[in-house]
Amino acid sequence: MKPFALAVALLGSFAVFGAAHAHSVKKDTLEIIHPHINEPFAGAKSAAAYMAISNEGEAADRLLGIETPAAQKTSLHATDHAGDGVARMRPVAGIEIPAGETVNLEPGGLHV
């Protein structure tokens, strides 16, 4: 497994805070598909980013972080749905991208 972090160049579309979209970016065996940030609510201090990450390689990979000029800091999260019906964000140290598979970062699941 080789860990990686998405660089500013891969997610240049996030340069404008608000709704931002890109089609896809490919580097070696990894492809970032449709990265986007939905426009946050007025006054929001944070926003979520979503995308799919495809690993066409023969070895697993691990997303460790994302850098973007759209935010002072980013973090990887999972959404946990508690028995009380409240969704909570739980930080994760990394996201596994198995060989030959695509992992979706989407609302209600893994996200940035």
C-alpha positions, 0 to 999 in steps of 0.5 A: 500500500502506498499512502498519498495526499491529493495536492492543490493541482489535483483539486484546483477547482476548489479554489473558489469557496462555494459550489465548485465542480471538476470532471476528473483528474488522473495521475498514474493509476489513480483517478479523482472523479467529479470532485465538488463542494456543494455551496454551504449554507449562509454563515457556515464556517465549513463545507463538505467536499465529495468525489470518487477515487478510482485505483486502477493499480495492482496495489492498494492505496490510502488517501491521507489528506487533501490540500486546497486553496479554498480552505485553511485546513481540511480533514477526512471524515466519516458520518456516523448515524446514532440511535438518536437519529443525529448524524455525527462527523468522526475524523478518520486518519485515512481512507483505503482505496483498494486495488482495482476499486472505486471509493465514493466520498459522498453525503452520509458517508466518507467526505472531506 
